[in-house]
Amino acid sequence: MESRTVRKAVAYVVRNEQLLVFTHDDFPMEITGVQVPAGSIEDDESPADAVVREVAEETGLLARIVRPLGVGHYDMRPAKPEIHERHFFQLEVLDSDVLSRWTWGESDPSDGGSDVRWTCWWMPMKDAHVLCAGFGALLGNISESRG
């Protein structure tokens, strides 16, 4: 089966030596793993606009880009016939009063499925190697002056 390239934006939101991650509430960890906010770049938007939008949609937090970290590719086969062109960014939250753990979700997922819920939380950067599906690929590019 031929694969198609899909443009994605990936957010490394960093605060106090911790990375914003989430785990799905309604699906087994063995399938969904630990993730960071990420999603498709719409045809009419830049990767930078997409990453800020995805953070807000997937976590409820407003964030700003600290800096772009690079572009990587991830082969989704055999799960999907897609190659993800991933644009990675380091971000920081704009709100100083952020919970350590909270539930968020989507009532209209992009795949048209039913409601999806997940738990957002802050993972120590030293443990972020556990990110699933290649999401940790550019963690080493995060600047030393972490927000």
Protein Blocks (a to p, Z undefined) as FASTA:
>chain_A
ZZdddddddddddeehiacddddfkbcfklnopadddddddfkbcfklmmmmmmmmmnop
acddfbdcbdcdddfbfkbccdddddddddddfbfbdcfbdcdddfbdfklpacdddddd
dddfklmmmpgehllmmmmmpcfkdZZ
